[in-house]
Amino acid sequence: MSYPPARRAEGEEMTKPPTKAEREAHKAFRQVDAKKAMTEHDIAQEAFSNNRERLKEERLAREAAAPPPPKGKASKAKEK
C-alpha cells in the first residue's frame, strides 16, 4: 500500500541536518551570547544594588533627622 507524499505548508522546505562546522559555529555563538547576557545581567544587578544602597542611606538620613513619631495616639487608633 502506498501513501501519498506528506503535504507541507506553503514556503516550508525540508531542512538538512547541520554539518559539523555549522554545529561548532552555533555552539561558539551560543557561548558568546550567553556571556553577553550574563554581562548585561551583572551590570543591571550592580546598578540595582547601588540604587538600593543609595535609597537606604537617604532613608536612614531622613529618619535620623526627623523626630520620632508620637506613639500614644497611633496605638489607640489601631485598637478601635
Wavefront OBJ file of the C-alpha trace (Angstrom):
o trace
v 0.000 0.000 0.000
v 1.409 3.389 -0.979
v 0.750 6.583 0.956
v 0.570 9.998 -0.722
v 3.527 12.299 -0.036
v 3.196 14.417 3.095
v 1.862 17.889 2.409
v 3.826 20.858 3.660
v 2.677 24.371 4.308
v 3.465 26.806 1.541
v 7.056 28.021 1.781
v 8.053 25.234 4.166
v 11.065 23.325 2.987
v 12.804 20.262 4.294
v 15.866 21.208 6.235
v 19.043 19.253 6.002
v 20.916 18.387 9.194
v 23.672 20.861 10.058
v 27.238 19.949 9.262
v 29.869 19.575 11.963
v 31.279 23.018 11.145
v 27.813 24.581 11.427
v 27.201 22.880 14.783
v 30.522 24.137 16.112
v 29.792 27.656 14.862
v 26.355 27.624 16.530
v 27.952 26.386 19.752
v 30.515 29.208 19.686
v 27.812 31.807 19.015
v 25.664 30.430 21.858
v 28.604 30.720 24.245
v 29.259 34.330 23.193
v 25.555 35.175 23.503
v 25.406 33.568 26.945
v 28.438 35.566 28.115
v 26.921 38.767 26.754
v 23.617 38.061 28.508
v 25.366 37.351 31.806
v 27.420 40.552 31.471
v 24.248 42.565 30.871
v 22.608 40.838 33.835
v 25.594 41.606 36.083
v 25.538 45.276 35.041
v 21.811 45.509 35.788
v 22.259 43.783 39.166
v 25.083 46.155 40.133
v 23.018 49.201 39.144
v 20.060 47.872 41.151
v 22.252 47.221 44.190
v 23.857 50.678 44.020
v 20.449 52.352 43.738
v 19.068 50.329 46.664
v 22.039 51.294 48.852
v 21.693 54.975 47.892
v 17.992 54.963 48.743
v 18.677 53.175 52.032
v 21.235 55.826 53.014
v 18.771 58.596 52.142
v 16.008 56.935 54.195
v 18.284 56.470 57.212
v 19.388 60.117 56.994
v 15.739 61.267 56.844
v 14.816 59.066 59.804
v 17.777 60.344 61.839
v 16.895 63.992 61.098
v 13.166 63.662 61.796
v 11.816 63.451 65.339
v 10.317 60.085 66.264
v 6.541 59.869 65.710
v 4.312 60.003 68.795
v 3.351 56.515 69.922
v 0.409 57.221 72.238
v -2.286 58.239 69.756
v -1.309 55.837 66.993
v -1.767 52.783 69.184
v -5.262 53.894 70.311
v -6.367 54.372 66.707
v -5.322 50.812 65.895
v -7.326 49.399 68.835
v -10.652 50.776 67.525
l 1 2 3 4 5 6 7 8 9 10 11 12 13 14 15 16 17 18 19 20 21 22 23 24 25 26 27 28 29 30 31 32 33 34 35 36 37 38 39 40 41 42 43 44 45 46 47 48 49 50 51 52 53 54 55 56 57 58 59 60 61 62 63 64 65 66 67 68 69 70 71 72 73 74 75 76 77 78 79 80
